[in-house]
């Protein structure tokens, strides 16, 4: 019987899948972030597109981003969701590496498929450097596969470790399955031979990749891809029940009151809540200054007050507090860089500060940053990794860089609980000059 041997290079492991006949199908989801409602609608549609020759892969960022999935009594609910979906492989994303080691181990234990890269998390490592991929590709080439598929949690246009850089280094990859940037890309040719597919986020779509090879030569004759979407009128009953259960388990924490605050509105750099959150990081890090990237919300404030669930909506991901040495010039460069990225990507978040003063023009553009010539800056690890400026400083052996092992959201919640309530009047005339 003819077989199709497909090599899947997933983080630090090479996974070889042998399937009957000269064709196979891969169904891929990514960046679910705990959103079970859309996934429940998508699951029956996925099943219609799967059979014995299908491999279902989830590309990570699976848990954090949904209050219910993260704070339910059993925080492995999304492992159950992947089992219900029938996923065979799980590739952790950047936010999955933010899970505590015990949580990560339990997630991997409960997932019935194969979790790839888990040994990295246990060793405290995140990401896949070229040195590891080099070793991985040696295994791939030794297997002499007919098709090479790279499944990774990274986007098409991510600068650091971009797919173009990967393909220049490893030109033998036929299909790249991507994630991280939440873009929907049904299929795009990169270079001469590679097809790139990315199914967006939150379970609103899944990617379907069909691969056919010639039985005689073993060469690829056709690779096609498309996105499929859920049917909200006919959701999967098991996932609906799981969604309800997680909500009931987490609602006690969700409605814990933190004070009489109001979320910052878009463009409101003078928000008392934003300033208090930045002060929380500065206090916890014992630093000269702090920056907090906080979401905005233009809805009316609820009479019940500001709750932990409200804070989660503004800080939906678990990020670790860090402190590093910067100069005033470097700090200014970072803030300008960050503002540019926010405008380019149309993010609703704002950057709040403590210990420094950011002068802005009427259109919000930075004109000056009032800060000492040299200072220590508290920020979360994700913000540092996403910044060209701060990432360079964090890897500079001449600079001090400290990680605190504490979750940014928990720090802010604790600080808000112990402070006197601040009434947000949505006005701060000194914030924009």
TADAJO-V803455 format. One record per residue. N is the residue number from 1. SS is DSSP state (alpha for helix, beta for strand, coil for the rest). OMEGA is omega as a letter, one per 20 degrees, with the letter a starting at -180 (999 if undefined). NEAR is the number of other ideal C-beta (glycine too) atoms within 8 Angstrom. Layout:
BEGIN
N/SS/OMEGA/NEAR  N/SS/OMEGA/NEAR
END
This chain:
BEGIN
1/coil/r/3  2/coil/r/6  3/beta/r/8  4/beta/a/15  5/beta/a/12  6/beta/r/16  7/beta/r/13  8/beta/r/13  9/beta/a/14  10/beta/a/12  11/coil/a/11  12/coil/a/9  13/beta/r/8  14/beta/a/11  15/beta/a/11  16/beta/a/10  17/beta/r/9  18/beta/a/7  19/beta/a/10  20/beta/r/7  21/coil/a/9  22/coil/r/8  23/beta/r/10  24/beta/r/14  25/beta/r/14  26/beta/r/15  27/beta/a/15  28/beta/r/15  29/beta/r/17  30/coil/r/18  31/coil/r/13  32/coil/r/15  33/coil/r/14  34/coil/a/15  35/coil/a/12  36/alpha/a/17  37/alpha/r/9  38/alpha/r/11  39/alpha/r/16  40/alpha/r/14  41/alpha/a/15  42/alpha/a/16  43/alpha/r/14  44/alpha/r/12  45/alpha/r/13  46/alpha/a/15  47/alpha/r/8  48/alpha/a/6  49/coil/a/11  50/coil/r/10  51/coil/a/5  52/coil/r/4  53/coil/a/9  54/beta/r/11  55/beta/a/12  56/beta/a/15  57/beta/r/16  58/beta/a/15  59/coil/r/16  60/coil/a/15  61/coil/a/17  62/coil/a/13  63/coil/a/14  64/coil/a/15  65/coil/r/12  66/coil/a/12  67/alpha/a/11  68/alpha/a/14  69/alpha/a/14  70/alpha/a/14  71/alpha/r/10  72/coil/a/12  73/coil/r/5  74/coil/a/6  75/coil/r/12  76/coil/a/10  77/alpha/a/15  78/alpha/r/12  79/alpha/r/11  80/alpha/a/10  81/alpha/r/13  82/alpha/r/13  83/alpha/r/12  84/alpha/a/11  85/alpha/a/13  86/coil/a/9  87/coil/r/13  88/coil/a/8  89/beta/r/16  90/beta/r/14  91/beta/a/15  92/coil/r/16  93/coil/a/15  94/coil/a/12  95/coil/r/13  96/alpha/r/15  97/alpha/r/11  98/alpha/r/10  99/coil/r/12  100/coil/a/5  101/alpha/r/8  102/alpha/r/6  103/alpha/a/10  104/alpha/r/15  105/alpha/a/10  106/alpha/r/10  107/alpha/a/16  108/alpha/a/10  109/alpha/a/6  110/alpha/r/10  111/coil/a/12  112/coil/r/4  113/coil/a/10  114/beta/r/7  115/beta/a/11  116/beta/r/13  117/coil/a/13  118/alpha/r/11  119/alpha/r/7  120/alpha/a/12  121/alpha/a/15  122/alpha/r/9  123/coil/r/6  124/coil/a/4  125/coil/r/6  126/coil/r/6  127/coil/a/6  128/coil/a/9  129/coil/a/6  130/alpha/a/6  131/alpha/r/6  132/alpha/r/10  133/alpha/r/13  134/alpha/r/8  135/alpha/a/8  136/alpha/a/12  137/alpha/r/11  138/alpha/r/8  139/alpha/a/9  140/alpha/a/13  141/alpha/r/8  142/alpha/r/6  143/alpha/a/10  144/coil/a/5  145/coil/r/10  146/coil/a/9  147/beta/r/14  148/beta/a/12  149/beta/r/14  150/beta/r/12  151/beta/a/13  152/coil/r/13  153/coil/r/13  154/coil/a/11  155/coil/a/11  156/coil/a/13  157/coil/r/6  158/coil/a/11  159/coil/a/5  160/coil/a/5  161/coil/a/8  162/coil/a/11  163/alpha/r/13  164/alpha/r/7  165/alpha/r/8  166/alpha/a/13  167/alpha/r/13  168/alpha/a/6  169/alpha/a/8  170/coil/a/9  171/coil/a/7  172/coil/a/8  173/coil/a/13  174/coil/a/12  175/beta/r/16  176/beta/r/16  177/beta/a/17  178/beta/r/17  179/coil/r/16  180/coil/a/13  181/coil/r/11  182/coil/r/6  183/coil/r/8  184/beta/r/8  185/beta/a/10  186/beta/r/9  187/beta/r/11  188/beta/r/9  189/beta/r/7  190/beta/a/11  191/coil/a/7  192/coil/a/3  193/coil/a/4  194/beta/r/12  195/beta/r/13  196/beta/a/14  197/beta/r/16  198/beta/a/15  199/beta/r/11  200/coil/a/12  201/coil/r/12  202/coil/r/10  203/coil/r/16  204/coil/r/9  205/beta/r/12  206/beta/r/14  207/beta/r/16  208/beta/a/12  209/beta/r/16  210/beta/a/11  211/beta/r/16  212/beta/r/9  213/beta/r/14  214/coil/a/9  215/coil/a/6  216/coil/a/4  217/coil/a/5  218/coil/a/7  219/coil/r/7  220/beta/r/11  221/beta/a/6  222/beta/r/7  223/beta/r/11  224/beta/r/7  225/beta/r/11  226/beta/r/8  227/beta/r/11  228/beta/a/10  229/beta/a/8  230/coil/r/15  231/coil/a/9  232/coil/a/6  233/coil/a/4  234/coil/a/6  235/coil/r/14  236/coil/a/10  237/alpha/r/6  238/alpha/r/7  239/alpha/r/15  240/alpha/r/11  241/alpha/r/8  242/alpha/r/13  243/alpha/r/12  244/alpha/a/8  245/alpha/r/10  246/alpha/r/13  247/alpha/a/9  248/alpha/a/7  249/alpha/a/11  250/alpha/a/14  251/alpha/r/8  252/alpha/r/6  253/alpha/a/9  254/alpha/a/12  255/coil/r/10  256/coil/a/8  257/beta/r/8  258/beta/a/13  259/beta/a/11  260/coil/a/7  261/coil/r/14  262/coil/r/9  263/coil/r/15  264/coil/r/15  265/coil/r/10  266/coil/r/8  267/coil/a/7  268/coil/a/12  269/coil/a/13  270/coil/a/12  271/coil/r/17  272/alpha/r/10  273/alpha/r/15  274/alpha/r/15  275/alpha/r/11  276/alpha/r/14  277/alpha/r/14  278/alpha/r/14  279/alpha/r/11  280/alpha/r/15  281/alpha/r/20  282/alpha/r/14  283/alpha/a/8  284/alpha/a/12  285/alpha/a/14  286/coil/a/5  287/coil/r/13  288/coil/a/8  289/beta/r/15  290/beta/r/16  291/beta/r/14  292/beta/r/16  293/beta/a/10  294/beta/r/14  295/coil/r/10  296/coil/a/14  297/coil/a/9  298/coil/r/5  299/coil/r/5  300/coil/r/3  301/coil/a/8  302/coil/r/6  303/coil/a/4  304/coil/r/6  305/coil/a/10  306/beta/a/14  307/beta/r/12  308/alpha/r/11  309/alpha/r/10  310/alpha/r/11  311/alpha/r/14  312/alpha/r/13  313/alpha/r/10  314/alpha/r/12  315/coil/a/11  316/coil/a/10  317/coil/a/9  318/coil/a/11  319/coil/a/13  320/beta/r/13  321/beta/r/16  322/beta/r/15  323/beta/r/14  324/beta/r/15  325/beta/r/10  326/beta/r/13  327/beta/r/8  328/alpha/r/12  329/alpha/r/6  330/alpha/r/10  331/alpha/r/15  332/alpha/r/12  333/alpha/r/9  334/alpha/a/12  335/alpha/r/13  336/alpha/r/9  337/alpha/a/11  338/alpha/r/12  339/alpha/r/12  340/alpha/r/8  341/alpha/a/10  342/alpha/r/12  343/alpha/a/7  344/alpha/a/6  345/alpha/r/6  346/coil/r/6  347/coil/r/6  348/coil/a/6  349/coil/r/9  350/beta/r/14  351/beta/r/11  352/beta/a/15  353/beta/r/12  354/beta/r/12  355/coil/r/10  356/coil/r/11  357/beta/r/7  358/beta/r/11  359/beta/a/9  360/beta/r/12  361/coil/a/8  362/coil/r/5  363/coil/r/4  364/coil/a/9  365/coil/a/7  366/beta/r/11  367/beta/a/7  368/beta/r/7  369/beta/r/12  370/beta/a/7  371/coil/r/11  372/coil/r/6  373/coil/r/5  374/beta/a/7  375/beta/r/16  376/beta/a/12  377/beta/r/14  378/beta/r/14  379/beta/r/13  380/beta/a/12  381/alpha/a/10  382/alpha/r/9  383/alpha/r/13  384/alpha/a/13  385/alpha/a/8  386/alpha/a/7  387/coil/r/11  388/alpha/a/7  389/alpha/a/10  390/alpha/r/13  391/alpha/r/12  392/alpha/a/8  393/alpha/a/13  394/alpha/a/12  395/coil/r/6  396/coil/a/7  397/coil/r/4  398/coil/a/3  399/coil/r/9  400/coil/r/7  401/beta/a/10  402/beta/r/8  403/beta/a/8  404/beta/r/10  405/beta/a/4  406/beta/a/9  407/beta/a/9  408/alpha/a/14  409/alpha/r/11  410/alpha/r/8  411/alpha/a/13  412/alpha/a/15  413/alpha/r/11  414/alpha/a/9  415/alpha/a/14  416/alpha/a/16  417/alpha/a/8  418/alpha/r/5  419/coil/r/9  420/coil/r/3  421/coil/r/7  422/coil/r/11  423/coil/a/6  424/coil/r/11  425/coil/r/4  426/coil/r/7  427/coil/r/5  428/coil/a/8  429/coil/a/6  430/coil/a/5  431/coil/a/8  432/coil/r/9  433/coil/999/7
END
